[in-house]
């Protein structure tokens, strides 16, 4: 199953709007700010969950920038947390590598599928109390 990110670009847009119209600056700085905004907005994240492996990809437009494929033996632990008021987060801790944070991915069901994957492959799972309350009251 393929899950894609749905980032919160409206916050970045509001920050850009504030900088462009509140702060007095030259045209060159404004062009640089708009081009940085367009550069950042075009990043997309994909998480592929297969039966015996997982894959995390970062793309800029359609160009593959980064890919990490993980076998179950490489995963140290999966932590499930609550972020914000009603959003879920999963953190995959990888042996000898940085952590992969999964927040705001579509379609719904990523966290349940990831938990099933961890149980099937005997990967340790950690759930915070806030996450369990989120599951109890918001699903």
N, C-alpha and C positions, 0 to 999 in steps of 0.2 A: 504494500500500500504506500502511496506517495502522499506526503503532507507538505503543504506550502505555507510559508509565513504570511501573515497579514499584519504588517508593522503599523505603528501609530504615526503615520506621516503628518497628520494634522497638527501635532504638537510642534514638529519641526517647521511646518509652514507658519504657525503663529509666531514662533521665535524669529523666523526670517522676516515676517511682516513687521514685527516690532523693530528689528534692526534697520530695515530699509526706510521706514517712515518716521521713526522717532529720533533716531540718531542721524545727525547731519554729517554726511560724508560725501566724498567725491564720487563721480560716476564710475571710476575704476574700481573702488571698493564695492560698490553696489553690484557691479557685473561679477566680481569675484565671489561675492556672497551667493548670488543667484546660481552661478555655475557650480559652486560647492553643494548647494541644495540639490540641484538636478543630479549631480554625481551620486550623492548619498541616497536619494529616493529610488534610484534605479537598481539598487541591490535587492536581491531576492534570495531566500533561504529555502532549501528543500530537505526533508528528512524522509528517507526511504526505509521502510520496515519490511524485511523479508523474513522467511521462516528461520533461517540460520545465520543471518547477519543484518546489520544496520548500516546505513550510509547517510552522511551529512554533507550537503553541498551548498556552496555559496556561489551565486551567479551575479554578474553585472550585465544587465540586459539579458542576453542569451549566452554570453561568454562564461565558461566555467572558470572560476577564480580559485576555488579550493574544494577538495573532496577528501573525506576521511571515511574509509570503510572499516567497520569493526566486526570482528568475530566475537561470539559470546565470551570466550576465554580472555579477551582483552578488556572487558568491562569489569571494573572493580565493584561498583555499586551504583544503583539508581535511586536518587532522592526525589521525592515528590513534595512540592511546596505550594503555598498560596502566595500569589503576588497581586497587589492591588486589592480591590474590594471583592471581586468575584472571578479572578483569573487563576488558572492553574499553571504550574511550571514543573518541568522535569529536568533534573541535572544528571547527566550521565558522566560518571567519574571513570576515566580511562587510565589504565596502568601505563605510566611513562609518557603521558600526553596531557594536554590541557582538558578541562571539563567542557562538555557541550551542553548549553542551556537551550531548552525548547520552551518558548513562550509564544502564545498567540498563533498557533498553527491550525490550518483548516485541512480537511473536514474534521468535525468533532469526532472524538473517539481515539485520538492519538494516545492519550494518557492511559486509557483502559487497555488498548492494544499493547502498549509498551510494558504495562504491568503484567499482562499475560505472557509476553515474550520473556520477561525476567523470571517469572515462575516456571515456565517451561525449561529454561536453561539454568536454573538454580543460581540466579544472580541475586545477591542481597538487595532488599528493598527497604528504604527508609521513608516513612510518611510523617509529616509534622501534624500536630494536633489541629492547626488551622486548616490544613489540607483536608483532613478527615471531616471537619465541620463543614467545609465547603462542599464536599461530596454529599454529606447528609442533608444539607438545607437547600442547595442550589441544583441538585440533579434529581 
